[in-house]
Amino acid sequence: MYKMKSDINFSLTHEMLENAENERIHTSYAQEKAILECVSNGDIHALENTYYSLPTTVYGKMTSSNSKLKLLFYASIANTTLVTRYAIEGGLNEETAFSLSDVYIRKMEQCTDVDALMKLNEQMAIEFTLRVAEAKKTPKTTIHQLFLASLIISIIVKIKL
């Protein structure tokens, strides 16, 4: 167990040094949280404003565009997973959310350049946000409403008998 922890610590240190050396910058947690809150609130205008206010993502001095694409692909899958959960939290039907997530991840796998993947990633968040906004407009039938309707129907049936 200790050996595994030691390996992870070594890898973490190496990764952090390599990120600093190659000038790789991660999106901040606060920025991610702001985007995810827009999704769960179904607030498309705030989402667009948040996207436009983000600094340009820096992938570092990697020479291989394939490495950049792979890193962005992994980040896009993580982003899609988070957006899906926040959309469900915001009121989007679970099955719809998970199926839409699968559709976007399959489309992301087909991307062959960074720009196309970045656009698809943004499109994914926008679509989830729009669907949450629509779900929030649709009135929810509560258990109380169903019980009351059932009670009224049974009373009407008894009166007719």
Secondary structure, 3 states (H helix, E strand, C coil): CHHHHHHHHHHHHHHHHHHHHCCCCCCCHHHHHHHHHHHHHCCHHHHHHHHHHCCCCCCCCCCCHHHHHHHHHHHHHHHHHHHHHHHHHHCCCHHHHHHHHHHHHHHHHHCCCHHHHHHHHHHHHHHHHHHHHHHHHCCCCCHHHHHHHHHHHHHHHHHHC
